[in-house]
Amino acid sequence: MTEQRQHVRYQVEFPATFAGDHAGIAIVYNLGMGGCKVVSDLAVKRGALLTVQLQIPKQTTAITIQAATVQWTMELEFGVEFLEMQELERARLEKFLATQVNIAA
C-alpha cells in the first residue's frame, strides 16, 4: 500500500458510528482532516459511501462527516476518506486535532 495521504494523522481511540451502504459501530484508531482508520466487527466493501459520526471524548455531540468513502479494507479494519462535511464540523475537527500528537509525517 503506497502512502498517499495529504493530511497529518493522529493516534486516537474513540467510538464512531457509520451509516449508508453499511451501518454499524466502530472504533477510530487514527484520524486526520482527510480521513481515518477504523476497526469494526462489520465487514465493509471498498468504495462504499458512508456517513460517519465521530464520538469524540468530552464533546456532547458527535462530529458528523456527511459523506465518506471506504478506500481500503483489511479483515476488520478499513480506511475512510472524508469527502464532505459542514464548515462547523470541519472547524470542530480541526480544533480537536490541534490537541493531539502527530503519529506520522
C-alpha positions in Angstrom: 0.0 0.0 0.0 1.6 3.3 -1.1 1.4 6.3 1.3 -0.7 9.0 -0.4 -2.0 11.0 2.5 -2.5 14.7 2.1 -3.2 15.3 5.8 -1.3 14.5 9.0 -2.8 11.6 11.0 -3.1 11.5 14.8 -3.4 8.4 17.1 -6.7 8.4 18.8 -9.1 5.8 20.2 -12.8 6.5 20.5 -16.1 5.2 19.1 -17.8 6.1 15.9 -21.0 5.1 14.1 -21.5 4.8 10.4 -24.5 4.5 8.1 -25.1 4.5 4.4 -24.0 1.5 2.2 -23.1 -0.2 5.5 -24.2 0.6 9.0 -22.6 -0.2 12.3 -20.3 0.9 15.1 -16.6 1.1 15.1 -13.5 2.4 17.0 -11.5 5.1 15.3 -7.7 4.5 15.7 -6.1 7.2 13.7 -7.6 10.4 12.4 -6.8 13.3 10.2 -8.7 16.1 8.4 -8.9 13.8 5.3 -10.0 10.6 6.9 -9.5 7.9 9.5 -8.8 4.2 10.1 -11.5 2.3 11.9 -12.0 -1.2 13.3 -15.4 -2.7 13.2 -16.9 -6.2 13.5 -18.8 -5.5 10.3 -17.1 -6.2 7.0 -17.5 -3.3 4.5 -16.7 -3.1 0.8 -14.1 -0.8 -0.8 -15.9 2.1 -2.5 -18.9 2.1 -0.1 -20.3 5.5 0.8 -20.9 6.3 4.4 -22.0 9.0 6.8 -19.7 8.9 9.9 -20.4 10.2 13.4 -17.2 10.7 15.4 -17.9 10.3 19.1 -15.0 12.5 20.3 -14.3 12.3 24.1 -15.6 15.3 26.2 -17.8 16.6 23.4 -21.5 16.4 23.9 -22.4 16.0 20.2 -20.7 13.8 17.6 -18.8 15.4 14.7 -20.7 14.4 11.5 -18.9 13.6 8.3 -21.8 13.8 5.8 -20.0 11.8 3.0 -17.1 9.5 3.2 -15.9 6.6 1.1 -14.1 3.4 2.1 -10.7 3.4 0.5 -9.3 0.1 1.7 -10.3 -2.9 3.8 -8.2 -5.4 5.7 -10.1 -8.0 7.7 -11.9 -5.9 10.4 -10.1 -2.7 9.6 -10.9 -0.2 6.9 -9.8 3.3 5.8 -12.2 6.1 5.2 -11.7 9.2 3.2 -13.8 12.2 4.2 -15.5 13.7 1.1 -17.9 16.2 2.6 -18.6 17.9 6.0 -20.2 21.1 7.1 -17.8 24.0 7.9 -18.8 24.0 11.6 -18.0 20.2 11.8 -14.7 20.8 10.0 -13.8 23.6 12.5 -14.6 21.3 15.4 -12.5 18.5 13.9 -9.6 20.9 13.4 -9.8 22.2 17.0 -9.8 18.6 18.3 -6.8 17.6 16.2 -4.9 20.6 17.3 -4.8 19.0 20.8 -3.5 15.6 19.5 0.0 14.3 19.0 1.1 13.6 15.4 1.9 9.9 14.8 3.3 10.1 11.3 4.7 12.7 8.9 
